[in-house]
Amino acid sequence: MAKIQNISEIHPTLGFTEFDILEKYRKSFNESELGKLHSVFPFECMAKAAGLSDRRLGRRNIFSPSAKIALMVLKAYTGFSDRQLVEHLNGNIHYQIFCGIMIPPSLPITNFKIVSSIRNEIASRLDIDSFQEILASHWKPYLDNLHVCMTDATCYESHMRFPTDMKLLWESLEWLYRHICRHCRELGIRRPRNKYRNVVESYLSYCKKRKRRASRTRMLKRRMIKLLEKLLSQRDGIHNEYGAKVNNIQIDGISFIEHLSFKAFNEGIRLKDCIRMQQKLMNVRVRCVAADSIYANNANRKFCTKYGISTSFVRKGRAAKDEPLRKVLRSELSKERTTRLEGSFGTQKQHYSLSRIKARNRKTEILWIFFGIHTANAILMIEKIRNKTAKAA
């Protein structure tokens, strides 16, 4: 018998009345916010788009493909660490129903690194465009004002230590030297000469000493800093990563990632791409655009004028006859963008683990950002679906 079973497999075997409690748990789950959050996501379609599948050979996976996606949403929703998430998953029946598994109390999950393993697996397969197209088509029936596009950019900071001790300085040297060696190996060229080996011996000798004189510490710091400067000059193109910058569009309060980069970029030149992306996702022509003043360059103004798109930009030149009406529209668009779009950035960072992202590499950081943004979206979709259903009734 498997230690952990999918609920869909174990449920048909529960034919006795004493097991009706599972149905009561399922009913309470469906009525809770967690159950409504689960109903908002098309987990199976997302797992299929990511190319996740059950292994036919080898040890059976604890989590099914759709359960892996659900686990990433659950992490973004709760804000728990990997260890805390596994501990709560073992003891919370609603969390287990959310992931579609049943964990016996006598055989809990003990390996909390399984969360990191799943995160790395999905991160290597994540295609933001295909995932967002699935979410957009699933949420589109419940959205209004599809012709209004709001866009802005923000930075999601990485969680990192400040360089205040010898250990961090050493880790920087070790990381940089390892990458130089890897690139030289891939390019088939000789490694550049430096004093890395000598500094390694000095650092190991320094670490073994119980009492470290201040003069020795200063001397070793100078040597390490000098080596770091040399390695940086040898590894052209290396730059410090302080976090990903993301340009978002927002449709009726729901945010989508238009462009994500770890390098600085000017979001002002991306307005055309934002409009085209919204029209592709929603299949509706954009007629109104709300954006920050950095987007109000001449090229964007001409583009919007050419296609009859109203904007929130301050007018240049002479006022038209209908200027009072345009002024009211600009004011409303600016107010909506300020309160809803910029407000969503704060919500994502404060409540969905995007204030200081503790990812180890770029792929997992992108995954972290994706699920944080769209988990925040899903909470808003619960209310939209409820309102649409009430109106239809």
C-alpha positions as a Markdown table, in Angstrom:
| # | Residue | x | y | z |
|---|---|---|---|---|
| 1 | Met | 0.0 | 0.0 | 0.0 |
| 2 | Ala | 1.3 | 3.4 | -0.9 |
| 3 | Lys | 2.2 | 5.7 | 1.9 |
| 4 | Ile | 0.4 | 8.7 | 0.4 |
| 5 | Gln | -2.6 | 8.3 | -1.9 |
| 6 | Asn | -4.5 | 10.6 | -4.2 |
| 7 | Ile | -8.0 | 11.4 | -2.8 |
| 8 | Ser | -9.6 | 10.4 | -6.1 |
| 9 | Glu | -8.2 | 6.9 | -5.6 |
| 10 | Ile | -8.9 | 6.4 | -1.9 |
| 11 | His | -12.4 | 7.9 | -1.9 |
| 12 | Pro | -14.3 | 5.1 | -3.7 |
| 13 | Thr | -13.0 | 2.6 | -1.1 |
| 14 | Leu | -14.6 | 4.5 | 1.8 |
| 15 | Gly | -18.0 | 2.8 | 1.8 |
| 16 | Phe | -18.7 | 2.9 | 5.5 |
| 17 | Thr | -20.8 | 5.6 | 7.3 |
| 18 | Glu | -18.0 | 6.5 | 9.7 |
| 19 | Phe | -16.0 | 7.8 | 6.8 |
| 20 | Asp | -18.7 | 10.4 | 5.9 |
| 21 | Ile | -16.4 | 12.8 | 7.8 |
| 22 | Leu | -14.3 | 13.1 | 4.7 |
| 23 | Glu | -17.3 | 14.4 | 2.8 |
| 24 | Lys | -17.9 | 17.0 | 5.6 |
| 25 | Tyr | -14.3 | 18.1 | 5.2 |
| 26 | Arg | -14.7 | 18.3 | 1.5 |
| 27 | Lys | -17.9 | 20.4 | 1.9 |
| 28 | Ser | -16.2 | 22.8 | 4.4 |
| 29 | Phe | -13.2 | 23.0 | 2.0 |
| 30 | Asn | -15.4 | 24.0 | -0.9 |
| 31 | Glu | -17.1 | 26.8 | 1.2 |
| 32 | Ser | -13.7 | 28.2 | 2.4 |
| 33 | Glu | -11.6 | 30.7 | 0.7 |
| 34 | Leu | -9.0 | 28.0 | 0.0 |
| 35 | Gly | -11.6 | 25.9 | -1.8 |
| 36 | Lys | -12.7 | 28.9 | -3.9 |
| 37 | Leu | -9.1 | 29.6 | -4.7 |
| 38 | His | -8.7 | 26.0 | -5.9 |
| 39 | Ser | -11.7 | 26.4 | -8.2 |
| 40 | Val | -10.2 | 29.5 | -9.8 |
| 41 | Phe | -7.1 | 27.7 | -11.2 |
| 42 | Pro | -7.2 | 25.3 | -14.2 |
| 43 | Phe | -4.5 | 23.1 | -12.6 |
| 44 | Glu | -4.7 | 20.2 | -15.1 |
| 45 | Cys | -4.4 | 22.5 | -18.1 |
| 46 | Met | -1.4 | 24.3 | -16.5 |
| 47 | Ala | 0.3 | 21.0 | -15.7 |
| 48 | Lys | -0.2 | 19.8 | -19.3 |
| 49 | Ala | 1.2 | 23.0 | -20.7 |
| 50 | Ala | 4.3 | 22.6 | -18.5 |
| 51 | Gly | 4.8 | 19.1 | -19.8 |
| 52 | Leu | 4.4 | 17.5 | -16.3 |
| 53 | Ser | 3.4 | 13.8 | -16.2 |
| 54 | Asp | 3.3 | 10.8 | -13.9 |
| 55 | Arg | 6.3 | 8.5 | -14.1 |
| 56 | Arg | 5.4 | 5.1 | -15.3 |
| 57 | Leu | 8.7 | 3.6 | -14.1 |
| 58 | Gly | 10.5 | 3.9 | -10.8 |
| 59 | Arg | 9.2 | 5.1 | -7.5 |
| 60 | Arg | 5.7 | 6.6 | -7.5 |
| 61 | Asn | 5.5 | 10.4 | -7.1 |
| 62 | Ile | 3.8 | 11.7 | -4.0 |
| 63 | Phe | 2.3 | 14.6 | -5.9 |
| 64 | Ser | 0.5 | 14.3 | -9.2 |
| 65 | Pro | 1.3 | 16.9 | -12.0 |
| 66 | Ser | -1.7 | 19.1 | -11.1 |
| 67 | Ala | -0.9 | 18.7 | -7.4 |
| 68 | Lys | 2.6 | 20.1 | -8.1 |
| 69 | Ile | 1.1 | 23.3 | -9.6 |
| 70 | Ala | -1.3 | 23.4 | -6.6 |
| 71 | Leu | 1.5 | 23.2 | -4.2 |
| 72 | Met | 3.2 | 26.2 | -5.7 |
| 73 | Val | 0.0 | 28.2 | -5.4 |
| 74 | Leu | -0.4 | 27.1 | -1.8 |
| 75 | Lys | 3.1 | 28.3 | -1.0 |
| 76 | Ala | 2.4 | 31.7 | -2.5 |
| 77 | Tyr | -0.9 | 31.9 | -0.7 |
| 78 | Thr | 0.3 | 30.9 | 2.8 |
| 79 | Gly | 3.8 | 32.6 | 2.6 |
| 80 | Phe | 5.2 | 29.6 | 4.6 |
| 81 | Ser | 8.8 | 28.5 | 4.2 |
| 82 | Asp | 9.3 | 25.0 | 2.7 |
| 83 | Arg | 9.6 | 23.4 | 6.1 |
| 84 | Gln | 6.6 | 25.1 | 7.5 |
| 85 | Leu | 4.5 | 24.3 | 4.4 |
| 86 | Val | 5.3 | 20.5 | 4.7 |
| 87 | Glu | 4.5 | 20.6 | 8.5 |
| 88 | His | 1.1 | 22.3 | 7.8 |
| 89 | Leu | 0.4 | 20.0 | 4.9 |
| 90 | Asn | 0.9 | 16.9 | 7.1 |
| 91 | Gly | -1.6 | 18.2 | 9.7 |
| 92 | Asn | -4.2 | 20.3 | 7.7 |
| 93 | Ile | -6.8 | 18.2 | 5.8 |
| 94 | His | -7.8 | 21.3 | 3.7 |
| 95 | Tyr | -4.3 | 21.7 | 2.5 |
| 96 | Gln | -4.2 | 18.0 | 1.5 |
| 97 | Ile | -7.6 | 18.4 | -0.4 |
| 98 | Phe | -6.2 | 21.5 | -2.1 |
| 99 | Cys | -3.3 | 19.4 | -3.4 |
| 100 | Gly | -5.5 | 16.3 | -4.1 |
| 101 | Ile | -3.5 | 14.0 | -1.7 |
| 102 | Met | -4.2 | 12.1 | 1.5 |
| 103 | Ile | -1.4 | 11.8 | 4.1 |
| 104 | Pro | -1.8 | 9.2 | 6.9 |
| 105 | Pro | -1.0 | 10.7 | 10.3 |
| 106 | Ser | 1.3 | 7.8 | 11.0 |
| 107 | Leu | 3.3 | 8.3 | 7.8 |
| 108 | Pro | 3.8 | 12.1 | 7.4 |
| 109 | Ile | 6.1 | 13.7 | 4.8 |
| 110 | Thr | 9.4 | 14.2 | 6.5 |
| 111 | Asn | 11.5 | 15.5 | 3.5 |
| 112 | Phe | 10.7 | 19.2 | 3.3 |
| 113 | Lys | 13.1 | 19.6 | 0.4 |
| 114 | Ile | 10.5 | 18.0 | -1.8 |
| 115 | Val | 9.0 | 21.5 | -2.2 |
| 116 | Ser | 12.3 | 22.9 | -3.5 |
| 117 | Ser | 12.6 | 19.9 | -5.9 |
| 118 | Ile | 9.1 | 20.5 | -7.3 |
| 119 | Arg | 9.8 | 24.2 | -7.6 |
| 120 | Asn | 13.0 | 23.5 | -9.6 |
| 121 | Glu | 11.2 | 21.0 | -11.8 |
| 122 | Ile | 8.4 | 23.5 | -12.7 |
| 123 | Ala | 10.8 | 26.4 | -13.1 |
| 124 | Ser | 12.8 | 24.5 | -15.7 |
| 125 | Arg | 9.5 | 24.0 | -17.7 |
| 126 | Leu | 7.8 | 27.3 | -17.0 |
| 127 | Asp | 6.6 | 29.3 | -20.1 |
| 128 | Ile | 5.0 | 32.4 | -18.8 |
| 129 | Asp | 3.2 | 33.2 | -22.1 |
| 130 | Ser | 1.5 | 29.8 | -22.4 |
| 131 | Phe | 0.5 | 29.8 | -18.7 |
| 132 | Gln | -0.9 | 33.3 | -18.9 |
| 133 | Glu | -2.9 | 32.5 | -22.1 |
| 134 | Ile | -4.5 | 29.6 | -20.2 |
| 135 | Leu | -5.3 | 31.8 | -17.2 |
| 136 | Ala | -6.6 | 34.6 | -19.4 |
| 137 | Ser | -9.0 | 32.3 | -21.3 |
| 138 | His | -10.2 | 30.7 | -18.0 |
| 139 | Trp | -10.8 | 34.1 | -16.3 |
| 140 | Lys | -12.0 | 36.1 | -19.4 |
| 141 | Pro | -15.8 | 35.4 | -18.9 |
| 142 | Tyr | -15.7 | 37.0 | -15.5 |
| 143 | Leu | -13.8 | 40.2 | -16.4 |
| 144 | Asp | -15.2 | 43.6 | -17.5 |
| 145 | Asn | -13.8 | 46.6 | -19.3 |
| 146 | Leu | -11.5 | 44.4 | -21.5 |
| 147 | His | -10.8 | 47.4 | -23.8 |
| 148 | Val | -9.0 | 49.3 | -21.0 |
| 149 | Cys | -5.3 | 48.6 | -20.6 |
| 150 | Met | -3.3 | 49.7 | -17.5 |
| 151 | Thr | 0.5 | 49.2 | -17.4 |
| 152 | Asp | 3.4 | 50.0 | -15.0 |
| 153 | Ala | 6.7 | 48.4 | -14.0 |
| 154 | Thr | 8.0 | 47.4 | -10.6 |
| 155 | Cys | 11.1 | 45.6 | -9.1 |
| 156 | Tyr | 10.7 | 42.4 | -7.1 |
| 157 | Glu | 13.8 | 42.3 | -4.8 |
| 158 | Ser | 15.8 | 39.2 | -4.2 |
| 159 | His | 16.6 | 38.2 | -0.6 |
| 160 | Met | 20.3 | 38.6 | -0.1 |
| 161 | Arg | 22.8 | 39.2 | 2.7 |
| 162 | Phe | 24.7 | 42.4 | 2.8 |
| 163 | Pro | 28.5 | 42.2 | 2.3 |
| 164 | Thr | 29.5 | 42.8 | 6.0 |
| 165 | Asp | 31.7 | 39.8 | 6.8 |
| 166 | Met | 34.5 | 37.6 | 5.5 |
| 167 | Lys | 32.2 | 34.7 | 4.7 |
| 168 | Leu | 30.1 | 36.7 | 2.2 |
| 169 | Leu | 33.3 | 38.0 | 0.6 |
| 170 | Trp | 34.6 | 34.5 | 0.3 |
| 171 | Glu | 31.3 | 33.2 | -1.2 |
| 172 | Ser | 31.5 | 35.9 | -3.8 |
| 173 | Leu | 35.0 | 34.8 | -4.8 |
| 174 | Glu | 34.1 | 31.2 | -4.9 |
| 175 | Trp | 30.9 | 31.8 | -7.0 |
| 176 | Leu | 32.7 | 34.0 | -9.5 |
| 177 | Tyr | 35.7 | 31.7 | -9.9 |
| 178 | Arg | 33.4 | 28.7 | -10.5 |
| 179 | His | 31.5 | 30.5 | -13.2 |
| 180 | Ile | 34.7 | 31.7 | -14.9 |
| 181 | Cys | 35.9 | 28.0 | -15.0 |
| 182 | Arg | 32.6 | 26.9 | -16.4 |
| 183 | His | 32.6 | 29.4 | -19.2 |
| 184 | Cys | 36.2 | 28.8 | -20.1 |
| 185 | Arg | 35.4 | 25.0 | -20.3 |
| 186 | Glu | 32.4 | 25.7 | -22.5 |
| 187 | Leu | 34.4 | 28.0 | -24.8 |
| 188 | Gly | 37.4 | 25.7 | -24.9 |
| 189 | Ile | 39.9 | 28.4 | -23.8 |
| 190 | Arg | 42.5 | 28.5 | -21.0 |
| 191 | Arg | 41.5 | 29.9 | -17.6 |
| 192 | Pro | 43.0 | 33.3 | -17.0 |
| 193 | Arg | 45.8 | 33.5 | -14.4 |
| 194 | Asn | 45.0 | 34.8 | -10.9 |
| 195 | Lys | 45.9 | 34.2 | -7.3 |
| 196 | Tyr | 42.7 | 32.3 | -6.4 |
| 197 | Arg | 44.6 | 29.2 | -5.1 |
| 198 | Asn | 46.8 | 31.3 | -2.8 |
| 199 | Val | 43.9 | 33.1 | -1.4 |
| 200 | Val | 42.1 | 29.8 | -0.8 |
| 201 | Glu | 45.0 | 28.5 | 1.3 |
| 202 | Ser | 45.1 | 31.7 | 3.3 |
| 203 | Tyr | 41.4 | 31.8 | 3.9 |
| 204 | Leu | 41.3 | 28.1 | 5.1 |
| 205 | Ser | 44.2 | 28.8 | 7.4 |
| 206 | Tyr | 42.4 | 31.9 | 8.7 |
| 207 | Cys | 39.2 | 29.9 | 9.4 |
| 208 | Lys | 41.0 | 27.2 | 11.4 |
| 209 | Lys | 42.4 | 29.7 | 13.9 |
| 210 | Arg | 40.4 | 30.2 | 17.1 |
| 211 | Lys | 41.7 | 33.7 | 17.7 |
| 212 | Arg | 42.1 | 36.0 | 14.7 |
| 213 | Arg | 44.1 | 39.1 | 15.0 |
| 214 | Ala | 42.5 | 42.3 | 13.6 |
| 215 | Ser | 45.7 | 42.9 | 11.5 |
| 216 | Arg | 45.4 | 39.5 | 9.9 |
| 217 | Thr | 41.7 | 40.0 | 9.2 |
| 218 | Arg | 42.4 | 43.4 | 7.5 |
| 219 | Met | 45.2 | 41.9 | 5.4 |
| 220 | Leu | 43.1 | 39.0 | 4.2 |
| 221 | Lys | 40.2 | 41.3 | 3.4 |
| 222 | Arg | 42.5 | 43.4 | 1.2 |
| 223 | Arg | 43.8 | 40.4 | -0.6 |
| 224 | Met | 40.2 | 39.0 | -1.2 |
| 225 | Ile | 38.9 | 42.4 | -2.4 |
| 226 | Lys | 41.9 | 42.7 | -4.8 |
| 227 | Leu | 41.2 | 39.3 | -6.1 |
| 228 | Leu | 37.5 | 40.0 | -6.5 |
| 229 | Glu | 38.3 | 43.1 | -8.5 |
| 230 | Lys | 40.6 | 41.0 | -10.8 |
| 231 | Leu | 38.0 | 38.3 | -11.3 |
| 232 | Leu | 35.3 | 40.8 | -12.1 |
| 233 | Ser | 37.6 | 42.4 | -14.7 |
| 234 | Gln | 38.3 | 38.9 | -16.2 |
| 235 | Arg | 34.7 | 37.9 | -16.3 |
| 236 | Asp | 33.3 | 40.5 | -18.6 |
| 237 | Gly | 29.5 | 40.8 | -18.4 |
| 238 | Ile | 29.2 | 39.7 | -14.8 |
| 239 | His | 26.8 | 42.1 | -12.9 |
| 240 | Asn | 25.2 | 42.1 | -9.5 |
| 241 | Glu | 21.6 | 40.8 | -9.4 |
| 242 | Tyr | 19.5 | 42.8 | -7.0 |
| 243 | Gly | 16.1 | 41.5 | -8.4 |
| 244 | Ala | 13.9 | 41.2 | -11.4 |
| 245 | Lys | 12.2 | 44.1 | -13.0 |
| 246 | Val | 8.7 | 43.3 | -14.3 |
| 247 | Asn | 6.5 | 45.3 | -16.6 |
| 248 | Asn | 2.8 | 44.4 | -15.9 |
| 249 | Ile | -0.5 | 45.0 | -17.6 |
| 250 | Gln | -3.7 | 45.0 | -15.7 |
| 251 | Ile | -7.1 | 44.1 | -17.1 |
| 252 | Asp | -10.1 | 44.8 | -14.7 |
| 253 | Gly | -7.8 | 44.5 | -11.7 |
| 254 | Ile | -6.1 | 41.3 | -12.9 |
| 255 | Ser | -2.3 | 41.6 | -13.6 |
| 256 | Phe | -0.3 | 39.8 | -16.3 |
| 257 | Ile | 3.4 | 39.8 | -16.8 |
| 258 | Glu | 4.3 | 41.6 | -20.1 |
| 259 | His | 8.1 | 41.6 | -19.7 |
| 260 | Leu | 10.5 | 40.3 | -17.1 |
| 261 | Ser | 14.2 | 41.0 | -17.0 |
| 262 | Phe | 17.1 | 40.9 | -14.5 |
| 263 | Lys | 18.6 | 43.8 | -16.4 |
| 264 | Ala | 17.4 | 47.4 | -16.2 |
| 265 | Phe | 15.1 | 48.4 | -19.1 |
| 266 | Asn | 13.0 | 51.4 | -20.0 |
| 267 | Glu | 9.4 | 50.4 | -19.6 |
| 268 | Gly | 8.3 | 53.6 | -21.5 |
| 269 | Ile | 9.1 | 51.9 | -24.9 |
| 270 | Arg | 7.0 | 48.9 | -24.1 |
| 271 | Leu | 3.5 | 50.4 | -24.4 |
| 272 | Lys | 2.9 | 49.1 | -27.9 |
| 273 | Asp | 3.8 | 45.6 | -26.7 |
| 274 | Cys | 1.4 | 45.9 | -23.7 |
| 275 | Ile | -1.5 | 46.9 | -26.0 |
| 276 | Arg | -0.7 | 44.0 | -28.4 |
| 277 | Met | -0.5 | 41.5 | -25.5 |
| 278 | Gln | -3.8 | 42.5 | -24.0 |
| 279 | Gln | -5.5 | 42.3 | -27.4 |
| 280 | Lys | -4.0 | 38.8 | -27.9 |
| 281 | Leu | -5.0 | 37.6 | -24.5 |
| 282 | Met | -8.6 | 39.0 | -24.6 |
| 283 | Asn | -9.3 | 39.2 | -28.3 |
| 284 | Val | -10.7 | 42.6 | -27.8 |
| 285 | Arg | -9.5 | 45.9 | -29.2 |
| 286 | Val | -7.9 | 48.2 | -26.6 |
| 287 | Arg | -9.6 | 51.6 | -26.6 |
| 288 | Cys | -8.3 | 53.2 | -23.3 |
| 289 | Val | -4.8 | 53.1 | -21.8 |
| 290 | Ala | -3.7 | 54.2 | -18.3 |
| 291 | Ala | 0.1 | 54.5 | -17.8 |
| 292 | Asp | 2.7 | 56.4 | -15.9 |
| 293 | Ser | 4.2 | 59.6 | -17.4 |
| 294 | Ile | 7.3 | 57.6 | -18.5 |
| 295 | Tyr | 5.2 | 56.0 | -21.2 |
| 296 | Ala | 4.0 | 59.4 | -22.5 |
| 297 | Asn | 6.7 | 59.7 | -25.2 |
| 298 | Asn | 6.0 | 61.0 | -28.7 |
| 299 | Ala | 6.1 | 57.6 | -30.3 |
| 300 | Asn | 3.5 | 56.2 | -27.9 |
| 301 | Arg | 1.3 | 59.3 | -28.3 |
| 302 | Lys | 1.4 | 59.0 | -32.1 |
| 303 | Phe | 0.6 | 55.2 | -31.9 |
| 304 | Cys | -2.4 | 55.8 | -29.6 |
| 305 | Thr | -3.7 | 58.7 | -31.8 |
| 306 | Lys | -3.4 | 56.6 | -35.0 |
| 307 | Tyr | -5.5 | 53.8 | -33.5 |
| 308 | Gly | -8.0 | 56.0 | -31.7 |
| 309 | Ile | -6.8 | 55.0 | -28.2 |
| 310 | Ser | -7.6 | 57.3 | -25.3 |
| 311 | Thr | -4.8 | 57.8 | -22.7 |
| 312 | Ser | -4.2 | 59.2 | -19.3 |
| 313 | Phe | -1.3 | 61.3 | -20.6 |
| 314 | Val | -1.3 | 65.0 | -20.0 |
| 315 | Arg | -2.2 | 66.7 | -23.3 |
| 316 | Lys | 0.4 | 68.4 | -25.4 |
| 317 | Gly | -0.4 | 71.3 | -27.7 |
| 318 | Arg | -3.8 | 73.0 | -28.2 |
| 319 | Ala | -6.9 | 71.8 | -26.5 |
| 320 | Ala | -9.6 | 70.2 | -28.6 |
| 321 | Lys | -13.3 | 71.1 | -28.6 |
| 322 | Asp | -14.1 | 68.1 | -26.4 |
| 323 | Glu | -11.2 | 68.8 | -24.0 |
| 324 | Pro | -13.4 | 68.9 | -20.8 |
| 325 | Leu | -14.7 | 65.3 | -21.6 |
| 326 | Arg | -11.1 | 64.1 | -22.3 |
| 327 | Lys | -9.9 | 65.7 | -19.1 |
| 328 | Val | -12.5 | 63.7 | -17.1 |
| 329 | Leu | -11.5 | 60.5 | -18.9 |
| 330 | Arg | -7.8 | 61.1 | -18.2 |
| 331 | Ser | -8.6 | 61.8 | -14.5 |
| 332 | Glu | -10.6 | 58.6 | -14.2 |
| 333 | Leu | -7.9 | 56.5 | -15.9 |
| 334 | Ser | -5.1 | 58.0 | -13.8 |
| 335 | Lys | -7.1 | 57.4 | -10.6 |
| 336 | Glu | -7.8 | 53.7 | -11.5 |
| 337 | Arg | -4.2 | 53.1 | -12.4 |
| 338 | Thr | -2.9 | 54.7 | -9.2 |
| 339 | Thr | -5.3 | 52.9 | -6.8 |
| 340 | Arg | -5.6 | 49.5 | -8.5 |
| 341 | Leu | -2.4 | 48.8 | -10.4 |
| 342 | Glu | 0.1 | 50.4 | -8.0 |
| 343 | Gly | -1.9 | 49.1 | -5.1 |
| 344 | Ser | -1.6 | 45.6 | -6.5 |
| 345 | Phe | 2.2 | 45.8 | -6.4 |
| 346 | Gly | 2.1 | 46.5 | -2.6 |
| 347 | Thr | -0.4 | 43.6 | -2.1 |
| 348 | Gln | 1.7 | 41.1 | -4.0 |
| 349 | Lys | 4.9 | 42.1 | -2.0 |
| 350 | Gln | 3.3 | 42.2 | 1.4 |
| 351 | His | 1.0 | 39.2 | 1.3 |
| 352 | Tyr | 2.3 | 36.8 | -1.4 |
| 353 | Ser | 6.0 | 36.4 | -0.6 |
| 354 | Leu | 7.3 | 38.9 | -3.2 |
| 355 | Ser | 8.9 | 41.5 | -0.9 |
| 356 | Arg | 12.2 | 39.6 | -0.6 |
| 357 | Ile | 12.4 | 36.6 | -2.9 |
| 358 | Lys | 14.5 | 33.8 | -1.4 |
| 359 | Ala | 15.2 | 32.0 | -4.7 |
| 360 | Arg | 18.6 | 30.5 | -5.4 |
| 361 | Asn | 18.6 | 31.0 | -9.2 |
| 362 | Arg | 16.9 | 33.0 | -11.9 |
| 363 | Lys | 14.5 | 30.2 | -13.0 |
| 364 | Thr | 13.1 | 29.7 | -9.5 |
| 365 | Glu | 12.9 | 33.4 | -8.9 |
| 366 | Ile | 10.8 | 33.8 | -12.1 |
| 367 | Leu | 8.6 | 31.0 | -10.9 |
| 368 | Trp | 8.2 | 32.6 | -7.5 |
| 369 | Ile | 7.2 | 35.9 | -9.1 |
| 370 | Phe | 4.7 | 34.2 | -11.5 |
| 371 | Phe | 2.8 | 32.3 | -8.8 |
| 372 | Gly | 2.9 | 35.2 | -6.4 |
| 373 | Ile | 1.3 | 37.5 | -9.0 |
| 374 | His | -1.3 | 35.0 | -10.2 |
| 375 | Thr | -2.2 | 33.8 | -6.7 |
| 376 | Ala | -3.0 | 37.4 | -5.8 |
| 377 | Asn | -5.1 | 37.6 | -9.1 |
| 378 | Ala | -7.0 | 34.4 | -8.1 |
| 379 | Ile | -8.1 | 35.9 | -4.8 |
| 380 | Leu | -9.6 | 38.8 | -6.8 |
| 381 | Met | -11.2 | 36.4 | -9.2 |
| 382 | Ile | -13.1 | 34.7 | -6.4 |
| 383 | Glu | -15.2 | 37.8 | -5.9 |
| 384 | Lys | -15.6 | 38.4 | -9.6 |
| 385 | Ile | -16.9 | 34.9 | -10.2 |
| 386 | Arg | -19.3 | 35.2 | -7.2 |
| 387 | Asn | -20.7 | 38.5 | -8.6 |
| 388 | Lys | -21.1 | 37.1 | -12.2 |
| 389 | Thr | -22.8 | 34.0 | -10.9 |
| 390 | Ala | -25.2 | 36.1 | -8.7 |
| 391 | Lys | -26.1 | 38.3 | -11.7 |
| 392 | Ala | -26.7 | 35.3 | -13.9 |
| 393 | Ala | -29.0 | 33.8 | -11.3 |
